[in-house]
Amino acid sequence: MSNPDSFIAEVTEEVRRDRLFALFRRYGWIAVLAVLLVVGGASWHEWQKARERAAAEAFGDAVLAALRSEDPAARAAALAAVPAEGGRGAVKGLLGAAAAVAAGDKPAALALLAAVAGDATLPASYRALATLKRVILGGTDLALAERETALAPLAAAGAPFRTLVLEQQALLRLEAGDTAAAAGLLRQALEATDITAGERRRLTQLMVAIGAPPAGAG
């Protein structure tokens, strides 16, 4: 390559370098900001995960400590003092209700179950379980119509605990003296694809007891 050509090449390379530096000085902060955002976002995510893990461990330790008490009343009081929100609040409420029952405080247990059942921010499974337990625990202390109204939306196909709900609905129909409706509900429960062997045996025995044995029941 001749000297003029070499000179032109060097000048062209210098111009490219100057342009690159100019672009970097003008827009380089964008790249730096992008890197900082990525690193900061990852750090924030890890911090959130660590914080949630620590909160879950603290809740679990507090609940286990409360459950170690042999006195049901003390156990219920200790559970009530555990700070909890969301799903943990539901777990606390369900365990607290069981402790209240063991302590002989049925009204307190019903109140705790009602609080969980009525919290629209909780997952459907927690609310359904609390509603079912409240109906069973309340028994005739709760009006028949109130119990039936509470269970009605839980009997839909695909709902959690549907088989148990249908069983309870059948028992409510028997309480009302409607044996035919009770038998129909029990048949629906027996047709559930997720029914357990224990549930099938119990429902079959109930149908036999009310004089409406399912097909094939000896």
C-alpha positions as CSV (number, residue, x, y, z in Angstrom):
1,M,0.0,0.0,0.0
2,S,1.4,3.5,-1.0
3,N,2.0,6.1,1.7
4,P,-1.0,8.2,0.6
5,D,-3.3,5.1,0.9
6,S,-1.9,4.3,4.3
7,F,-2.4,7.9,5.4
8,I,-6.0,7.9,4.2
9,A,-6.6,4.6,6.0
10,E,-5.2,6.0,9.3
11,V,-7.3,9.1,9.0
12,T,-10.4,7.0,8.3
13,E,-9.7,4.8,11.3
14,E,-9.2,7.9,13.5
15,V,-12.5,9.4,12.3
16,R,-14.3,6.2,13.2
17,R,-12.7,6.1,16.6
18,D,-13.7,9.8,17.2
19,R,-17.3,9.0,16.2
20,L,-17.4,6.0,18.4
21,F,-16.1,8.0,21.4
22,A,-18.6,10.8,20.6
23,L,-21.5,8.3,20.5
24,F,-20.3,6.7,23.8
25,R,-20.1,10.1,25.5
26,R,-23.6,10.9,24.2
27,Y,-25.4,7.7,24.8
28,G,-23.1,5.6,27.0
29,W,-25.2,6.5,30.1
30,I,-28.0,4.5,28.6
31,A,-25.9,1.3,28.6
32,V,-24.6,2.0,32.1
33,L,-28.2,2.6,33.3
34,A,-29.4,-0.6,31.6
35,V,-26.7,-2.6,33.4
36,L,-27.5,-1.0,36.7
37,L,-31.2,-1.8,36.3
38,V,-30.5,-5.4,35.5
39,V,-28.1,-5.8,38.4
40,G,-30.4,-3.9,40.7
41,G,-33.5,-5.8,39.6
42,A,-31.7,-9.2,40.2
43,S,-30.5,-8.0,43.7
44,W,-34.0,-6.8,44.6
45,H,-35.6,-10.1,43.5
46,E,-33.1,-12.1,45.6
47,W,-33.7,-9.8,48.6
48,Q,-37.4,-10.3,48.2
49,K,-37.0,-14.0,48.1
50,A,-34.8,-14.0,51.1
51,R,-37.2,-11.8,53.0
52,E,-40.2,-14.1,52.1
53,R,-38.2,-17.2,53.1
54,A,-37.3,-15.6,56.5
55,A,-40.9,-14.6,57.1
56,A,-42.2,-18.1,56.3
57,E,-39.6,-19.6,58.6
58,A,-40.5,-17.2,61.4
59,F,-44.2,-17.9,61.0
60,G,-43.6,-21.7,61.0
61,D,-41.4,-21.5,64.1
62,A,-44.0,-19.3,65.9
63,V,-46.8,-21.7,65.0
64,L,-44.9,-24.8,66.1
65,A,-44.0,-23.1,69.4
66,A,-47.7,-22.3,70.0
67,L,-48.7,-25.9,69.2
68,R,-46.3,-27.3,71.7
69,S,-48.4,-26.1,74.6
70,E,-50.4,-29.0,76.2
71,D,-53.1,-26.7,77.4
72,P,-55.7,-26.1,74.6
73,A,-56.6,-22.6,75.9
74,A,-52.9,-21.6,76.1
75,R,-52.4,-23.0,72.6
76,A,-55.3,-21.0,71.2
77,A,-54.0,-17.8,72.9
78,A,-50.5,-18.4,71.5
79,L,-51.8,-19.0,68.0
80,A,-53.9,-15.8,68.2
81,A,-50.7,-13.8,69.0
82,V,-48.8,-15.0,66.0
83,P,-48.7,-12.2,63.3
84,A,-49.9,-13.5,60.0
85,E,-51.4,-12.2,56.7
86,G,-52.8,-13.8,53.6
87,G,-52.4,-17.6,53.3
88,R,-50.6,-17.7,56.6
89,G,-53.5,-15.9,58.2
90,A,-55.8,-18.6,56.9
91,V,-53.6,-21.4,58.3
92,K,-53.4,-19.6,61.6
93,G,-57.2,-19.2,61.6
94,L,-57.8,-22.9,60.9
95,L,-55.3,-24.1,63.5
96,G,-56.7,-21.5,66.0
97,A,-60.2,-22.8,65.4
98,A,-59.1,-26.4,66.1
99,A,-57.3,-25.2,69.3
100,A,-60.5,-23.3,70.4
101,V,-62.6,-26.4,69.9
102,A,-60.1,-28.4,72.0
103,A,-60.4,-25.7,74.7
104,G,-64.2,-25.9,74.6
105,D,-64.7,-22.5,73.1
106,K,-67.0,-23.2,70.2
107,P,-68.1,-19.6,69.6
108,A,-64.4,-18.5,69.2
109,A,-63.8,-21.4,66.8
110,L,-66.8,-20.5,64.7
111,A,-65.7,-16.8,64.6
112,L,-62.2,-17.8,63.4
113,L,-63.7,-20.1,60.7
114,A,-66.1,-17.4,59.6
115,A,-63.2,-14.9,59.3
116,V,-61.3,-17.2,57.0
117,A,-64.4,-18.2,55.0
118,G,-65.3,-14.5,54.4
119,D,-61.9,-13.3,53.4
120,A,-62.1,-12.8,49.6
121,T,-58.4,-12.3,49.3
122,L,-57.6,-15.9,50.3
123,P,-57.4,-18.8,47.8
124,A,-60.7,-20.7,47.3
125,S,-59.4,-23.9,48.9
126,Y,-58.8,-22.2,52.3
127,R,-62.2,-20.5,52.2
128,A,-64.0,-23.7,51.2
129,L,-62.3,-25.7,53.9
130,A,-63.2,-23.0,56.5
131,T,-66.8,-22.9,55.3
132,L,-67.1,-26.7,55.4
133,K,-65.6,-26.9,58.9
134,R,-67.9,-24.1,60.2
135,V,-71.0,-25.9,58.9
136,I,-69.9,-29.2,60.5
137,L,-68.9,-27.6,63.8
138,G,-71.9,-25.3,64.0
139,G,-74.4,-28.0,63.5
140,T,-77.9,-27.1,64.7
141,D,-76.5,-24.0,66.4
142,L,-76.6,-22.5,62.9
143,A,-79.9,-22.3,61.0
144,L,-80.4,-25.0,58.4
145,A,-81.0,-22.4,55.7
146,E,-77.7,-20.7,56.6
147,R,-75.8,-23.9,56.3
148,E,-77.3,-24.8,53.0
149,T,-76.6,-21.4,51.6
150,A,-73.0,-21.6,52.7
151,L,-72.5,-25.0,51.1
152,A,-74.3,-24.4,47.8
153,P,-71.4,-22.7,45.9
154,L,-69.0,-25.3,47.1
155,A,-70.8,-28.2,45.4
156,A,-70.0,-27.0,41.8
157,A,-68.1,-29.5,39.6
158,G,-64.3,-29.1,40.2
159,A,-64.7,-27.3,43.5
160,P,-62.3,-28.3,46.3
161,F,-63.7,-30.8,48.8
162,R,-66.8,-31.3,46.6
163,T,-67.4,-34.9,47.7
164,L,-67.4,-33.9,51.4
165,V,-69.7,-30.9,50.6
166,L,-72.2,-33.2,48.9
167,E,-72.1,-35.5,51.9
168,Q,-72.9,-32.6,54.2
169,Q,-75.7,-31.4,51.9
170,A,-77.2,-34.8,52.0
171,L,-77.1,-34.8,55.8
172,L,-78.8,-31.4,55.8
173,R,-81.5,-32.8,53.6
174,L,-82.0,-35.7,56.0
175,E,-82.2,-33.2,58.8
176,A,-85.0,-31.5,56.8
177,G,-86.7,-34.8,56.3
178,D,-86.1,-35.0,52.5
179,T,-84.7,-38.5,52.1
180,A,-85.1,-38.6,48.3
181,A,-83.0,-35.4,47.9
182,A,-80.4,-36.8,50.3
183,A,-80.1,-40.0,48.3
184,G,-79.7,-38.0,45.1
185,L,-76.8,-36.0,46.6
186,L,-75.1,-39.1,47.9
187,R,-75.3,-40.6,44.4
188,Q,-73.6,-37.5,43.0
189,A,-70.9,-37.9,45.6
190,L,-70.4,-41.5,44.7
191,E,-69.9,-40.6,41.0
192,A,-67.0,-38.3,41.8
193,T,-63.8,-39.3,40.0
194,D,-61.6,-38.3,42.9
195,I,-63.6,-40.1,45.7
196,T,-61.5,-42.1,48.1
197,A,-62.1,-45.6,49.2
198,G,-63.0,-44.4,52.7
199,E,-65.4,-41.9,51.4
200,R,-67.1,-44.4,49.1
201,R,-67.5,-46.9,52.0
202,R,-69.0,-44.2,54.3
203,L,-71.4,-42.9,51.7
204,T,-72.5,-46.4,50.7
205,Q,-73.2,-47.2,54.4
206,L,-75.2,-44.0,54.7
207,M,-77.3,-44.8,51.7
208,V,-78.0,-48.3,53.0
209,A,-79.0,-46.7,56.4
210,I,-81.5,-44.4,54.8
211,G,-83.0,-47.2,52.7
212,A,-81.6,-46.2,49.3
213,P,-78.6,-48.5,48.7
214,P,-76.7,-47.8,45.5
215,A,-76.6,-50.3,42.7
216,G,-74.3,-53.2,43.5
217,A,-74.3,-52.6,47.3
218,G,-74.9,-55.8,48.9
